[in-house]
Amino acid sequence: MRTTGSVATTPAVRLLTRAFHAGVEAADPGLVLVGRLPPVPSGRLLLIAVGKAAEGMAAAALAHYRKAGIEPEGILIAPGLKEARDGGIRHLPGGHPQPDRDSQCAGAAVLELLASAGQDDLVLCLISGGASALMVAPDGVSLEEYAALNRELLISGADINRINTVRRKLCRLKGGGLALAAAPARVVALVLSDVVGDDPAVIASGPTVADPDSPEDALAVLDTYGVGSSTIRNRLNLLAGTQRPAPARTSTEVVGSSRLSLAAAQAELQAHGWPVRLLADDVTGDSAAAAEWHARVVKDLLGSGERCALLSGGETTVTVPAGGRGLGGPNSHFVLSLALQLWDEPRVTALAADTDGIDGACAAAGGFLSRDLFAAADRAEAQDALERCDSGGFLQRHGHALVTGPTGTNVNDLRIMLVED
């Protein structure tokens, strides 16, 4: 993985970058499948790989089965793919982070394939973060209405659990819909988690597991965040009192998560002589509030004179103000919020980045805090950028953006802080 466009490489920044890369590499989509692929069925093997890690997961599965003389049929859906065919596998693009016509075409192709599945067939689903947008089959609403709701939810400040409470009701493939469409075939889903808690019903909106909540729950989410058109609400009201049936002959296993990345980053830091404290692997909520909490821990360490590396994982959110936004996402917002809490403190170097290489509305994975940022930037400019949700633009202008490009995996965010004594 190549890193470009980042701050001048001081020893602390180089170590942060190595630790981040170690975390990403630990979530390699091929490695997480070792020893977990199911045996060959008596009927057909149908492969559906979808998400930001779909290419790596599919490559590992195809190598495994082709070595055994088996050629699976199936569909691979990932961002930026060109339509192509690899043996029996169709390659299809999908939209991300917003579902688009490609996403709808991909969803239709999956449903068409599953309609042919028989009793003796096995449907192997390799699912990773991003699949919710990459593969859609809007149910009772148009693609345009579905996509507009998705945009509203993503900038509302709602967490992924609440977002998926709504999305599962409005797509034929979510909330167990994919597994139901595959009946009577057996379904095995191997999932690389990009959500806090690793709940299979939340990852990719749970295409192979039962929907745990109701249309009434979805309406409550819309009310809480003040989103949703009358068409969306009418559809949910029509569904009120109903529940999609749970899929049968289906197993779902989470094969990788942020814990892998945190452990690898910790090992890298310890190998370079740093004592490490894992703060939490499940940080959620507002990015600025999370930064405030991290800053309090850092200040306690600075006061005690303790040298320590702090680690945390999870997925925070940003509520975008009316009138639009600049560049950036939850990780750059965290970095800039942390910088404002610790302004002019030279003993702290920090990184926050998304393991998929893309932080919200930005080409960067996230960014750095270093003493060089305080020397190069003005505090008032930093405060203004934070209020306008232009944290990514600010870090980019001052050479503190972390640009990796898409990493081919996705296990949430990784935050690392080095506190010197």
PyMOL commands that set and color helices and strands:
alter all, ss='L'
color gray80, all
select helices_A, chain A and resi 11-26+31-33+54-67+101-114+131-134+143-154+160-170+177-182+203-205+215-225+230-239+258-271+287-304+330-341+371-376+379-387+391-397
alter helices_A, ss='H'
color red, helices_A
select strands_A, chain A and resi 45-50+73-79+84-86+89-94+122-127+186-192+250-256+276-283+308-314+348-354+366-369+401-402+413-419
alter strands_A, ss='S'
color yellow, strands_A
deselect
rebuild
show_as cartoon
